[in-house]
Amino acid sequence: MKKMTCRQLGGACDLEFQAETFDEMETLSKNHGMEMFKKGDKPHLDAMHKMKALIQTPEEMKQWFESKRKEFDQLPHH
């Protein structure tokens, strides 16, 4: 298992996710983001707006995801 926080994945808190693959990590992060969106959590909404501004094109989005995948790959297993 590898661990990453919501903040490491572009979010707004230190909730820790554990997953074997980056795809699993991405799903956990997305589910958390949707939950925070539904709750109207301002820090997470602000983080979502920043991400939207950061990822304006498909190429930028791809580069961002690849950088996070690389970060995940370099993490130690727990």
C-alpha positions in Angstrom: 0.0 0.0 0.0 1.1 3.5 -0.7 -0.2 6.6 1.0 -1.0 10.1 -0.3 -3.0 13.0 1.2 -5.8 14.9 -0.3 -3.5 17.9 -0.3 -0.8 16.0 -2.3 -3.5 15.3 -4.9 -4.5 18.9 -5.3 -7.1 19.0 -2.5 -7.4 21.0 0.7 -6.9 18.6 3.6 -4.6 16.1 5.1 -7.0 13.1 4.9 -4.8 10.2 3.9 -5.7 7.7 1.2 -4.1 4.2 0.9 -4.0 2.3 -2.4 -2.0 -0.2 -4.3 -2.2 1.6 -7.7 -2.4 5.2 -8.8 -5.8 4.4 -10.4 -7.2 3.3 -7.1 -5.7 6.4 -5.5 -7.3 8.6 -8.1 -10.7 7.0 -7.4 -10.4 7.5 -3.7 -9.4 11.2 -4.2 -12.3 11.8 -6.6 -14.8 10.2 -4.3 -13.6 12.4 -1.4 -13.7 15.4 -3.7 -17.3 14.7 -4.7 -18.3 14.2 -1.0 -16.7 17.6 -0.1 -18.4 19.2 -3.1 -21.8 18.0 -2.0 -21.1 19.3 1.5 -20.1 22.7 0.1 -16.8 22.5 1.9 -15.2 25.9 1.1 -11.5 24.9 1.3 -12.1 22.0 -1.1 -14.3 24.1 -3.4 -11.4 26.7 -3.5 -8.9 23.9 -4.3 -11.2 22.6 -7.1 -11.3 26.1 -8.6 -7.5 26.3 -8.5 -7.3 22.9 -10.2 -9.7 24.0 -12.9 -7.6 27.1 -13.5 -4.4 25.0 -13.6 -5.7 22.4 -16.0 -7.1 24.4 -18.9 -6.3 22.0 -21.7 -6.2 18.3 -22.1 -2.5 18.4 -22.4 -2.1 20.3 -19.1 -4.4 17.8 -17.5 -2.4 14.9 -18.8 0.9 16.5 -17.6 -0.6 17.1 -14.1 -1.8 13.5 -13.8 1.5 12.2 -15.0 3.4 14.2 -12.4 1.1 12.8 -9.7 1.5 9.3 -11.1 5.2 9.7 -11.0 5.0 11.0 -7.4 2.9 8.0 -6.5 5.3 5.6 -8.1 8.2 7.0 -6.1 6.5 6.5 -2.8 7.5 3.7 -0.5 5.1 0.8 0.2 3.7 0.7 3.8 
